[in-house]
Amino acid sequence: MGWAAQAAVKRAQASIGDLIGGDADEIVFTSGATESNNLALLGLARRSAHGSRKKVLLSAIEHKSVLACARVLRGQLGFTVIEIPVSQHGVVEPDVLASYLNNDVLLVSLIAVNNEIGTVQDLRNLSRRIQSVGALLHCDAAQAPIALSLEWLTEVADMVSLSAHKMYGPQGIGALFIRRDLQRQIEPMIYGGGQQMNLRSGTLPVALCVGMGAAAKLMAEHKTDAKRTLLRALRDRFVKELTESSKGRVFSNGPTIERRHPGNANLRFEGYDARDIVALLQPRLAASVGSACTTGIPEPSHVLKAIGLTTSQAEASIRFSFGFDTTDEDVDVGVRLISEALHRLSVS
């Protein structure tokens, strides 16, 4: 039974590797992309703390788990951490990144597809700049499998974080791709029985691993591209109808549709408080009004501030997410509910 379980895990690792262009023995299972990000950044830094490269770069629109790791890198491990500014579309410009690169840089961490505004980074071009100074590239790719095909990703990235539930797999399982020759440079975060090449000890949750592998296998199929095309069309119609019916009060935040996750719409409702809109939409429509700090006090999204929005503009913004099971009827209902909410707020 143990051999059968081990074989199932290895098949799952192979499927996840195939999704991003890696091999089974380069896939380390974790509890999710947050743990993967911690293992990548802190694991590498702890083994490199006495080396000559003492600088880590990351974009200003990284996930909160990467930003939290940055605080540990600065405060506990003595690294210099620099946030790279982005354009108004959330894009890391290659020349801007290059201006921060030198032989002191150990690692650059870039989110492949942003979780709030959907920006898809040009990782191929950015990677060439990073490799030119001998630095490593880590990608938080949790949002990427729905957005685009990824079989080339390990050609440009040294470590890649993934999360199963972001690609229709089970919650509570993720993975970190670590390039084979880099694995000895990673200090584990969890110690124990030495499972997974001593990189992440603990008995593996076989059912969750298999579930993630199955999701990765489905996501790698050619027909996923057709699903992305349909998803983009639904999102575009939703944005178009809301924008046209709003009389100049609804605007899109972030990148153009060519550089955007096909299921992401981050909209700014000028003159409104996003929390009031979302309150009227509950419980019929789910949406996100940004982030909250660790104390539970709402704060403007750091991503929206990084692309140049004012506090009032950020507080007027809502993220809407579309998936492969979203229908035309869902879009119709969503547009109607939002339009009704805006009308109620306008006359109140």
N, C-alpha and C positions, 0 to 999 in steps of 0.2 A: 504493500500500500504506500509505503514511503517512496519507493522508486517511481510509482505511478504519479504521485503528487509532484515529485521533483521533475519528471518529464513534462507534466502539464505547465509547471512554472517556466521551464526552459522554452516551451513552445510560445508561451505568452511573451517572454522576453524577446524571442525572435520576431514576433509580430510587431512589437513596439519598435524594435530596431529597424525593421523593414519600413515602417512608417516614416522614419526620419533619416534612413540611410546608414544605420549603425548595425552592429552585431549583437547577438544575444548576451555575450559576456561583457558588453559595455553598458548594460542596462541594470541599474540598481533600483529596486523597489523601495518606495518611501510611503509616508502617509498622505502625500499630496504635494503640490508644487511649492507650497510654503516651506515644507521640510526640505524639499529638493534645493530650493534657493539657499536655505541656511547651510546645507551640507556643501554646496558648491562654493559659496563665498567664504564661510568661516572655516570649512575644512581645508581649503587651499591656503588661506591666510595663516592658519595656525602652524602648518608645516613650512611656511615661507617667512615666518616672522623674523628670522635672523638673516635673511638674504638681502641682496642689494636693491631689489625692487620693492619699494615701500609705498607705492601709490596705486589706488584703485579708482577707476572711472566708472560712472554710471549716468544714465540719462536722468533728466529732471522729472520724467513721467513714469518712473519704475513703480512696480507694485509695492504696497506698503511693507511686505516682508523683506524686500531688497533694501528699502530705505531703513528698516529697523536693523538689518545686518550692518549697514553702513555705520550706524551709531556705535555698534560693538567694535567694528574695525577701528574706528577713531579712538574710542574711549578706553578700550581694554587691550587692543593689540598694537596700537601705535602706528597705524597706517594713516596716510594722507588720503582722504576720500574727496573727490571732486565731482560735482554734478555738472553734466554737460547740458547747456541750454538747448532748447528745441525751437523750431519755427512755429508760426501761428497755426500750422497744421499738425504739430506734434512730431515733426520729422527731425531726426538727427542728421544734420548736413555733414557730409564727409570732410569738407575743408575745416569746419568748426571742430569736429572730433580730432582731426589731424593736428590742430594747433595745441591740443592738450597732450598729445602723445610724445613720449620720449623713452629713453632706456630705463627710467625709474618705474614705469608702469608694469605692474604684475598682471592685472586683470581688468577687462572692460566688461561690464554687465549691461546688456541691452534687452529690453522687452521686445520680442519679435512682433507682437500685435498688442497694442495697448488695450487694456480692459475697460477703459472708460470712453475713449473717443475712437477706438478702432484703428488707429494709425498702424499701417504695415511698413516696417522699416526695410530699407534697402540693405539687407545684411551682407550680400555678396560684396558690394562696394565698400561698406564699412569694414568688413573683415580684412580686406586687402590692406587697408591703412593700419589696422591693428597688428597684423602679421608682420608688417614692415619694420616694426620696432621690437619684435619678439615677444609681444604680450599675448595673453590668452583671452579668448572670448567666451563668456557665458551668456546664454540666451534663456530668458524666461519665456517659454513657448506655450504656456498653458492655454492661451486663447487661439493659438495658431492652427490647430488641426481643422477646425470648421472653416477657417478663412481661406486656406490655400494648401496646395500639395507641398509636402515637406521632405520628399525623398533625397533632396540635395543638402539638407540642413547641416548634417555632420561634416560636409565638405568645408564648411566655413566656421563652424562653432566647435569649441573644445568640450563644452559641457552644455547640456540642454535639459531644462526642467519641464516636466509634463504633469498633467493632472487628469485622471480618468473621467471625472464627472464633467469636464469641459468638452468631452467628445462622446457623450452619451454612454459612458461607462459608469461603474458603481462609485459612490462616494467613499472616501476614506482610504484611497489608494492613489499613488502617483509614482513617478519614476524620475531618475536622474541619469541621463546619458553622460558617461565619463569616458573620454577617449582612453583606449587601453593603456597607452604608454604614460598616461597622466595619473593613473589610479594610485600609484605609490606616493604621490604628492598630496593626497587628500587625507586629512586626519578625520576619523569617524566622529560623529556626534553622539552615537549610541554604541555602548560597549556591551559585550556579552559573550555569546557562543561563537562568534566569528563568522556568522553567516554572511553571504553575499561578499565574498572575498575580503572579509573583515571591514568592509566599508559601512555596513549597517546591520548590526546584530539584531537578533530576535526571530522567533518562528514566523515564517511568512504566512499571511492569510491567503491560502491557496485559491479560494473561491474569488476573492477580490482580484488577485493577480490574473486569473483566467478571464475574469470579466473585463479587465483593462486590455488584455491581449485581444479579446474578441472585438472590443470597440475599435482598437487600432487597426485590426484587419479589415473591418468594415469601412473605416475612414480612408483606408488606402486604395479602395476600389475605384475604378475609373468612373463609375456612375456618380461618385460624390461630386465631381465637377459639374454635372448637370443639376444636382441639388443646390450647389452654390449659386448657379445662374438663376434658378427660380427664387432662391432666398433673396438675392440682390434685387430682383424685380419687385418682390413684395415690399422690401424695405424702401426702395425708391418711390413706389406709389404712395406709401404711407407718408413719407416726407413731403412729396409733391402736393398731395391733397391738403395736408395740414398747413403747409406754407402758403398755398394759394387761397385758402379759406380764412386765413388769419389777418388779412389786410395789413401785411407788413410788420407783424408782431412776433413771428416765429422764424428763427434763424438756426442754421446748422453749425454746430461747433466742431472744429477739427478738420481732418483732411478731406480732399475731394473723393468722389466715389471710387476713383481708380486706385487710390492708396488706402482704402478703408475696408475693414472687416465687413463682409456682405450682410451680416446680421446685426450691425450696430447702427443706431441712430441716436446722436446726442444733440438734443434740441434746446434752444434758449427761447424762453417765452418772455419777451421784453415787457416790463411793467408788472409782472406777476411774481409771486413767491412760489417756487417750485413745490414747496411743502404743502401749500394750500391746494394746488392742482392735484397732487398725488393723494391727499386726504379725501378729495371728492371722488377720485377714481376707485378708491378701495370699497369693497374687496373684488371689484370686477376686472381690474387691470393692474398687473404688477409692473412696477418701474422703480428706478433707483434715482435718488436725488443727490448722489455723491458719496462722500465718505464721512466717517466719524472718528474723532480722536480716541485715544485709549481711555479717557475719562468718561466717554459717553456723551460729551457735549458736541453737537453738530458743528462742523467747520467746513468752509468752502473747499472744494476739491483741489488738491495740490496739482492735479493734472490740468484742470481748467485755468488755474492761476499761472501755470508754467507756459501756457500758450497765449497768455496776454489778457485774459479776461479779468475784469474788475471783480471785486467781491460781490457786488450786487448782480452782475451778469452771471457769475458762477452760481449764485443762490437762486437764479431764475432758470437753471438748466436741469434737464431730466434725461437720463439715459434709458432708451427703449431697446430691448433685445428681441431678436427674431431667431427662430430655429427651424430645423428641417420639417417640423410638424406644424408650423404656422400656415394658416390658410388665407385665402382671399377674404373669406367671411370674417376672420379674426381682424384683418386690416380694416375692413368696413366698420366693424363694431368699435375698434380702437379709435379710429378717426372720429366717429360719432360721439363716443364718450368724452374724448378730450375737448371737442368743440363745445359740447354741452357744459363741461366744467368751466371753460373759459368764459362762456356766456354768463353763467351764474356768478362768476367772480366779477365780471364787468358791471353787472347791474346791482351787485350787493353793496 
